[in-house]
Amino acid sequence: MPTLILVRHGRSTANTAGVLAGRTPGVALDERGAAQAAALPGRLAALPLAAAVSSPLQRCRETLQPLLAARPGLPLHTEERINECDYGDWAGRKLAELTDDPLMSVVQQHPSAAAFPGGESMRAMQARAVDAVRDWNARIEAEHGDDAVYVMCSHGDIIKSVVADALGMHLDLFQRIHAEPCSVTAIRYTRLRPFLLRLGDTGDFASLEPRERGAGAGPDTEADTDAVVGGGAGAP
C-alpha cells in the first residue's frame, strides 16, 4: 500500500496571535509560515509524489502552493474530512481565555470524552480523518500502484489522531504526539499494519532547546495555538 506524507500547514497568523483558529475563514500563513512552505519542495524533492491532498482551509492550500508550483503536473485534491477539528464556540477565541474552562482539562487528559460546544467530538474528528486516509490509500494504490507516495496537508490534531491510529494508540494518549508547523510525518501502510517512518520532522532542532522558566509549557507553544491537546493549553 502507499506511503503517506502528512504535512502540517506552516505557521499562521492565528498561531502567532494566540487564537484557536479552527475553521475561521481568512487565516493565512504568516511570514515565517510562508518561508516554511517555500522550503517544502526542496525537502520533498527526492520523493516521486503521485498526488497532493489538502484540507480546504486557506493555510493548508497556501502551504502546498510552492510544492505545486515546483511540480506543475502534480494533481491537487481537496478533502473535507481532513479539515480542522470543528471547535464550535471555541473557534476564534484566545487560548488564554479557554485555559480555565473545565472542558480544557478533559480535552487534554481524556480527549475521547471531549466534545466542543457547538462543534464536534474528538472521537468524530479522528474517525473521519482515519476514514479519509484509508480511502485515499486505496485510491492511490489503485491508480499508481502499491509503492506510490502521496502528500496530505492538514492540521495538528488531525495529524496526531492519524498517527495515534497508525500506532494502535488510544485517542486518550494522542496528546503525547507533537507535530510542529510545516513538519513532515511519514506513514507506510501495508496489508497487515502501518509503519511510522517519520514523526514531526522539520530538520530544525532549535525547538528542542531548553526554554527559560515561565516561557510556556510544551514544545513550540506559540506556534501550536490551533491544536488544543497536550503540552499545555497552546500545544497540540
SERO-4910 file (N, C-alpha, C, O; in steps of 0.05 Angstrom, whole numbers):
BEGIN
 pado doro    nc1    nc2    nc3   cac1   cac2   cac3    cc1    cc2    cc3    oc1    oc2    oc3
  Met    A     17    -24      0      0      0      0     18     25      0     42     23      5
  Pro    A      6     48     -5     22     73     -9     35     82     17     29     74     39
  Thr    A     54    101     13     66    115     35     53    143     36     52    157     16
  Leu    A     44    150     60     30    176     63     50    196     76     62    190     97
  Ile    A     53    219     64     69    241     74     49    262     85     36    276     70
  Leu    A     48    263    112     30    283    125     46    308    131     66    308    144
  Val    A     36    331    121     49    356    126     29    374    141      7    378    133
  Arg    A     38    384    164     22    404    177     26    431    164     49    437    155
  His    A      6    447    162      9    473    149     30    490    163     36    485    187
  Gly    A     41    509    149     60    527    161     48    545    182     24    546    185
  Arg    A     66    559    197     56    576    218     37    598    207     42    610    187
  Ser    A     15    602    222     -6    620    212     -7    645    229      5    647    250
  Thr    A    -23    664    220    -27    689    235    -42    684    261    -38    698    280
  Ala    A    -59    663    261    -73    656    286    -53    644    306    -56    648    330
  Asn    A    -34    628    296    -14    616    314      0    638    330      3    636    354
  Thr    A      9    659    316     25    679    329      8    698    346     18    711    364
  Ala    A    -19    699    341    -37    715    356    -48    701    381    -62    713    397
  Gly    A    -42    675    383    -52    660    406    -81    654    404    -95    652    425
  Val    A    -92    652    380   -120    647    375   -124    619    366   -109    608    350
  Leu    A   -145    606    376   -153    580    367   -169    583    341   -193    589    341
  Ala    A   -155    580    318   -167    587    292   -191    570    285   -211    579    276
  Gly    A   -187    543    289   -208    525    280   -213    529    250   -194    529    234
  Arg    A   -238    531    243   -246    534    215   -252    563    207   -264    568    187
  Thr    A   -243    582    224   -247    610    218   -235    617    191   -212    612    186
  Pro    A   -251    629    173   -240    636    146   -220    658    147   -220    674    166
  Gly    A   -203    659    127   -184    681    124   -159    679    141   -144    698    142
  Val    A   -154    656    153   -129    652    168   -107    643    149   -108    621    138
  Ala    A    -87    661    146    -66    656    126    -40    649    140    -37    651    164
  Leu    A    -20    641    124      7    637    135     19    664    141     14    684    127
  Asp    A     34    665    163     49    690    169     76    688    154     80    670    138
  Glu    A     93    708    158    118    709    143    135    684    147    146    673    128
  Arg    A    137    674    172    152    650    177    139    626    164    152    609    153
  Gly    A    112    625    165     98    603    153    102    602    123    105    580    111
  Ala    A    103    625    110    108    626     81    136    616     75    140    603     54
  Ala    A    155    623     92    183    613     87    184    583     91    198    569     76
  Gln    A    169    573    111    169    544    115    157    530     90    167    510     81
  Ala    A    135    541     79    123    530     56    142    530     32    143    512     16
  Ala    A    157    552     29    175    555      7    198    535      8    208    527    -13
  Ala    A    204    525     32    226    505     34    215    477     30    231    458     27
  Leu    A    189    473     30    178    446     28    185    431      2    192    408      3
  Pro    A    185    444    -22    193    430    -46    221    417    -44    225    395    -54
  Gly    A    240    432    -33    267    421    -30    268    397    -11    282    378    -16
  Arg    A    252    399     10    252    377     30    240    352     18    248    330     26
  Leu    A    222    354      0    208    331    -11    218    324    -40    206    308    -54
  Ala    A    240    337    -48    250    334    -76    255    306    -84    252    299   -108
  Ala    A    264    289    -66    271    261    -73    247    243    -76    250    220    -86
  Leu    A    223    252    -69    200    235    -69    184    237    -95    177    259   -103
  Pro    A    178    215   -108    161    216   -132    132    217   -125    118    196   -125
  Leu    A    122    240   -118     95    243   -108     74    238   -129     76    248   -152
  Ala    A     54    222   -122     33    215   -141     10    235   -140     -4    239   -161
  Ala    A      6    248   -117    -17    266   -114    -13    283    -89      3    275    -71
  Ala    A    -27    305    -88    -28    322    -64    -57    324    -56    -75    329    -72
  Val    A    -62    321    -30    -89    323    -19    -88    344      3    -70    345     20
  Ser    A   -108    362      3   -107    385     22   -133    388     37   -155    383     26
  Ser    A   -130    396     62   -153    407     76   -163    431     60   -148    444     47
  Pro    A   -189    437     62   -199    460     47   -191    488     58   -196    508     44
  Leu    A   -179    489     81   -173    515     93   -149    529     80   -131    516     70
  Gln    A   -150    555     80   -131    572     66   -102    566     74    -85    564     57
  Arg    A    -97    562    100    -69    559    108    -57    533     98    -32    532     94
  Cys    A    -73    512     93    -63    488     81    -58    491     51    -38    482     41
  Arg    A    -76    504     38    -73    509      9    -48    526      4    -33    521    -15
  Glu    A    -44    546     21    -20    563     18      5    547     23     26    553     10
  Thr    A      5    529     41     29    512     47     36    495     23     60    491     18
  Leu    A     17    486      8     23    468    -15     29    484    -40     39    472    -59
  Gln    A     23    510    -41     27    525    -66     55    523    -77     58    519   -101
  Pro    A     77    527    -61    104    525    -72    110    497    -83    123    494   -103
  Leu    A    100    476    -70    104    449    -80     90    445   -106    102    433   -124
  Leu    A     66    455   -109     51    452   -134     64    468   -156     65    459   -180
  Ala    A     75    491   -150     89    508   -170    114    494   -179    121    496   -203
  Ala    A    128    479   -161    152    465   -168    147    440   -184    164    430   -198
  Arg    A    122    429   -182    114    405   -196     88    410   -210     67    403   -200
  Pro    A     89    422   -234     65    430   -248     46    408   -254     22    412   -257
  Gly    A     56    383   -256     38    361   -263     26    347   -239     11    328   -242
  Leu    A     32    356   -215     22    343   -191     -7    350   -186    -13    374   -182
  Pro    A    -25    331   -187    -54    337   -182    -59    344   -153    -48    332   -135
  Leu    A    -77    364   -149    -86    372   -123   -115    364   -119   -132    370   -136
  His    A   -120    352    -96   -147    344    -89   -154    357    -62   -137    358    -44
  Thr    A   -178    367    -58   -187    378    -33   -204    357    -19   -222    345    -31
  Glu    A   -198    352      7   -212    332     22   -224    344     47   -209    352     66
  Glu    A   -250    345     49   -264    358     71   -259    342     97   -258    354    119
  Arg    A   -255    316     96   -252    300    120   -226    304    135   -223    295    158
  Ile    A   -207    318    123   -182    325    137   -182    354    145   -161    366    151
  Asn    A   -205    367    144   -208    394    154   -202    395    183   -202    375    197
  Glu    A   -196    419    193   -190    423    221   -214    413    238   -236    412    229
  Cys    A   -208    406    263   -229    399    282   -249    422    283   -241    445    284
  Asp    A   -274    416    285   -295    436    288   -296    443    318   -309    429    333
  Tyr    A   -283    464    325   -282    473    353   -307    488    362   -309    496    385
  Gly    A   -326    492    344   -351    504    351   -348    531    363   -336    549    352
  Asp    A   -360    535    387   -360    561    400   -332    569    409   -328    593    416
  Trp    A   -313    551    410   -286    558    418   -270    571    395   -251    585    400
  Ala    A   -278    567    370   -263    577    348   -262    607    348   -282    621    353
  Gly    A   -238    618    342   -234    646    342   -228    659    368   -224    683    370
  Arg    A   -228    643    390   -223    654    417   -194    652    424   -179    635    415
  Lys    A   -185    670    442   -158    669    452   -155    644    470   -172    638    487
  Leu    A   -133    630    467   -128    606    483   -126    614    513   -133    598    531
  Ala    A   -116    638    518   -113    647    546   -141    648    559   -142    644    584
  Glu    A   -162    653    544   -189    654    555   -200    626    560   -218    623    577
  Leu    A   -189    606    546   -200    579    548   -186    562    569   -196    541    576
  Thr    A   -163    571    579   -147    555    596   -162    545    621   -159    522    630
  Asp    A   -178    562    633   -192    555    657   -220    543    653   -234    536    672
  Asp    A   -227    539    627   -253    525    622   -250    496    630   -230    483    623
  Pro    A   -270    485    645   -268    457    654   -264    438    631   -253    416    634
  Leu    A   -274    445    607   -271    426    584   -242    423    576   -235    403    565
  Met    A   -226    444    581   -198    443    572   -183    419    584   -168    406    571
  Ser    A   -188    414    610   -174    392    623   -183    365    611   -168    346    609
  Val    A   -209    363    603   -219    339    591   -206    336    563   -197    314    556
  Val    A   -204    357    548   -191    356    521   -163    347    524   -153    332    507
  Gln    A   -149    356    544   -121    348    547   -117    321    559    -98    307    551
  Gln    A   -134    313    578   -129    288    593   -146    265    584   -139    242    588
  His    A   -170    270    573   -189    249    566   -203    257    540   -228    259    540
  Pro    A   -188    261    518   -199    272    494   -221    255    482   -238    265    467
  Ser    A   -221    229    487   -242    212    475   -269    219    487   -290    211    475
  Ala    A   -270    234    509   -295    242    521   -302    271    515   -323    281    524
  Ala    A   -285    285    500   -288    313    495   -305    319    470   -300    307    449
  Ala    A   -324    337    473   -339    347    451   -341    378    454   -348    387    476
  Phe    A   -335    392    433   -335    422    435   -363    433    432   -378    424    415
  Pro    A   -370    452    448   -397    464    447   -402    476    420   -387    494    411
  Gly    A   -423    467    407   -430    477    380   -412    465    359   -414    473    336
  Gly    A   -395    446    366   -376    434    346   -378    404    346   -400    393    349
  Glu    A   -355    391    343   -355    362    341   -339    349    364   -325    364    378
  Ser    A   -342    324    368   -326    309    387   -299    302    375   -295    301    351
  Met    A   -279    297    393   -253    290    383   -253    261    372   -237    254    354
  Arg    A   -271    245    382   -274    218    370   -284    220    341   -274    205    324
  Ala    A   -303    237    336   -313    241    309   -291    252    290   -289    244    267
  Met    A   -275    271    301   -253    282    285   -234    260    277   -227    258    253
  Gln    A   -226    243    295   -207    221    288   -219    202    268   -206    194    249
  Ala    A   -245    195    273   -258    175    255   -258    185    226   -252    169    208
  Arg    A   -266    210    222   -268    219    195   -240    222    182   -237    216    158
  Ala    A   -220    230    197   -193    233    186   -181    206    179   -170    203    157
  Val    A   -185    186    196   -174    159    190   -189    147    167   -176    134    150
  Asp    A   -215    151    165   -230    141    142   -220    154    116   -217    140     96
  Ala    A   -214    180    117   -204    194     93   -177    182     84   -173    177     61
  Val    A   -159    177    104   -133    166     97   -136    139     85   -123    133     65
  Arg    A   -152    122     96   -155     95     85   -168     95     57   -160     79     40
  Asp    A   -187    113     53   -199    115     26   -179    125      6   -178    115    -17
  Trp    A   -162    145     14   -142    155     -5   -120    134     -9   -109    132    -31
  Asn    A   -113    119     11    -93     97      7   -103     78    -15    -88     71    -33
  Ala    A   -128     70    -13   -140     52    -33   -140     65    -61   -134     52    -81
  Arg    A   -148     90    -62   -149    104    -88   -121    107   -100   -118    101   -124
  Ile    A   -102    116    -84    -75    119    -95    -63     93   -104    -50     92   -125
  Glu    A    -67     72    -88    -57     46    -96    -69     36   -122    -55     25   -139
  Ala    A    -95     40   -125   -109     31   -149    -99     46   -174    -97     35   -196
  Glu    A    -93     72   -170    -85     89   -193    -55     89   -199    -47     94   -221
  His    A    -39     85   -177    -10     89   -181      7     65   -171     31     66   -173
  Gly    A     -5     45   -160     10     22   -150     15     23   -121     13     43   -108
  Asp    A     23     -1   -110     27     -2    -80     52     10    -70     56     12    -46
  Asp    A     70     19    -88     94     33    -79     91     64    -81    111     78    -77
  Ala    A     68     73    -87     64    102    -91     67    118    -65     64    107    -43
  Val    A     74    143    -69     77    162    -47     59    186    -52     59    196    -75
  Tyr    A     45    195    -32     28    219    -37     29    236    -12     36    227     10
  Val    A     23    262    -15     25    281      6     -2    291     14    -20    295     -3
  Met    A     -6    295     40    -32    305     50    -26    327     70    -11    323     89
  Cys    A    -37    351     65    -32    374     82    -56    379    100    -78    384     90
  Ser    A    -52    379    126    -74    381    145    -66    397    170    -48    414    168
  His    A    -78    391    192    -76    406    217    -65    389    240    -65    364    238
  Gly    A    -55    402    261    -42    388    282    -58    365    295    -48    343    296
  Asp    A    -82    371    303    -98    350    316   -105    328    297   -107    304    305
  Ile    A   -110    335    272   -117    314    252    -93    296    248    -96    271    249
  Ile    A    -69    307    245    -45    291    240    -39    273    264    -33    249    261
  Lys    A    -42    284    288    -36    268    312    -56    245    315    -49    224    325
  Ser    A    -81    250    308   -101    229    310    -96    207    290   -101    183    296
  Val    A    -86    213    266    -79    193    246    -55    177    256    -53    153    252
  Val    A    -35    191    267    -11    177    278    -19    158    300    -10    136    301
  Ala    A    -37    167    318    -45    150    340    -58    125    329    -53    103    339
  Asp    A    -75    128    309    -88    104    297    -66     86    285    -68     61    288
  Ala    A    -47     97    271    -26     80    259     -9     65    280      0     43    275
  Leu    A     -6     77    303      9     65    324     -8     46    342      3     33    360
  Gly    A    -34     45    337    -51     29    354    -55     41    382    -61     27    401
  Met    A    -53     68    384    -56     82    409    -84     90    413    -98     98    394
  His    A    -94     90    438   -120    101    444   -119    131    440    -98    143    445
  Leu    A   -142    142    433   -143    171    429   -135    186    454   -125    209    452
  Asp    A   -140    175    477   -133    189    502   -103    193    505    -94    208    523
  Leu    A    -87    180    489    -58    183    491    -47    201    469    -22    206    469
  Phe    A    -64    211    451    -52    225    428    -41    252    434    -27    264    418
  Gln    A    -47    263    458    -34    289    465     -4    285    471     10    305    474
  Arg    A      5    261    471     34    256    475     49    259    448     74    259    448
  Ile    A     35    262    426     47    265    400     49    294    393     31    310    400
  His    A     70    302    380     75    330    373     82    333    343     98    318    333
  Ala    A     69    352    330     75    359    302     76    389    299     56    402    300
  Glu    A    100    399    295    104    428    292     93    438    265     89    422    246
  Pro    A     89    464    262     81    475    236    100    467    214    125    469    217
  Cys    A     90    459    192    104    450    168    123    426    173    141    422    158
  Ser    A    117    411    194    132    387    198    121    364    180     99    365    170
  Val    A    139    345    175    132    322    158    131    297    174    149    290    189
  Thr    A    109    282    171    105    257    184     99    236    162     83    241    145
  Ala    A    113    214    163    110    194    141    100    167    153    111    157    173
  Ile    A     80    156    141     69    130    149     67    112    124     55    119    104
  Arg    A     80     89    126     78     69    105     57     48    113     60     35    133
  Tyr    A     36     46     97     15     27    102     20      1     88     28      1     65
  Thr    A     15    -21    101     17    -48     89     -9    -63     95    -27    -53    108
  Arg    A    -11    -87     84    -36   -102     87    -42   -109    116    -65   -111    124
  Leu    A    -21   -113    132    -24   -122    159    -22   -100    180    -35   -101    201
  Arg    A     -5    -80    175     -2    -58    195     13    -35    182     28    -38    163
  Pro    A      9    -11    193     24     13    185     51     14    199     54      3    221
  Phe    A     69     29    187     95     34    199    100     64    200     99     78    179
  Leu    A    105     75    223    111    104    226    141    108    220    158     99    234
  Leu    A    147    122    198    174    125    188    186    152    197    210    153    202
  Arg    A    170    172    199    179    199    208    157    211    225    133    205    220
  Leu    A    164    227    245    144    240    261    152    269    266    173    274    279
  Gly    A    136    287    256    141    316    262    169    325    254    181    341    268
  Asp    A    179    316    231    206    323    222    207    350    209    193    355    189
  Thr    A    222    368    220    226    394    208    255    398    199    261    417    184
  Gly    A    273    381    208    301    385    202    314    407    218    337    414    214
  Asp    A    299    418    237    308    440    254    305    432    283    283    426    292
  Phe    A    327    432    298    327    423    326    325    447    345    328    443    369
  Ala    A    321    471    335    321    494    353    298    493    373    301    502    396
  Ser    A    276    481    366    253    479    384    259    461    408    243    460    427
  Leu    A    280    445    407    287    427    428    304    440    450    310    429    471
  Glu    A    313    465    444    330    479    463    314    484    489    290    489    488
  Pro    A    328    483    512    314    489    537    302    517    537    315    536    527
  Arg    A    278    519    547    266    546    549    271    558    576    275    544    596
  Glu    A    270    585    577    273    598    602    248    593    619    226    589    608
  Arg    A    251    591    645    229    586    663    207    607    659    212    631    658
  Gly    A    182    597    655    160    615    651    155    622    622    137    638    616
  Ala    A    171    610    604    168    617    576    145    603    563    139    608    540
  Gly    A    132    584    577    110    570    565    113    540    567    135    530    569
  Ala    A     91    526    568     91    497    571     91    483    544     78    492    526
  Gly    A    106    462    542    105    445    518    123    457    496    131    480    498
  Pro    A    129    441    476    146    449    454    132    469    436    109    464    428
  Asp    A    146    490    429    137    509    409    108    518    414     91    517    396
  Thr    A    102    525    439     74    531    447     62    553    429     39    550    421
  Glu    A     77    574    424     66    597    408     57    587    381     37    597    371
  Ala    A     71    568    369     65    560    342     43    540    340     36    532    318
  Asp    A     32    531    363     13    509    362    -15    517    373    -29    500    384
  Thr    A    -22    542    369    -47    551    381    -72    541    366    -94    547    374
  Asp    A    -69    527    343    -92    516    330    -96    487    337   -113    473    326
  Ala    A    -81    477    357    -84    450    367    -86    452    397    -69    465    409
  Val    A   -106    440    409   -112    446    437   -106    423    456   -115    424    479
  Val    A    -93    402    447    -90    379    464    -61    375    472    -43    375    455
  Gly    A    -56    372    498    -30    363    508    -10    386    510    -12    406    496
  Gly    A     10    382    527     33    401    529     25    429    538     39    448    532
  Gly    A      3    432    552     -6    458    560    -27    468    541    -33    456    521
  Ala    A    -39    491    548    -63    500    533    -58    506    504    -76    504    488
  Gly    A    -33    513    497    -29    521    470    -16    501    452    -14    505    428
  Ala    A     -8    478    463      7    459    447    -12    436    439    -32    432    451
  Pro    A     -4    422    417    -22    401    407    -21    376    425    -34    356    419
***
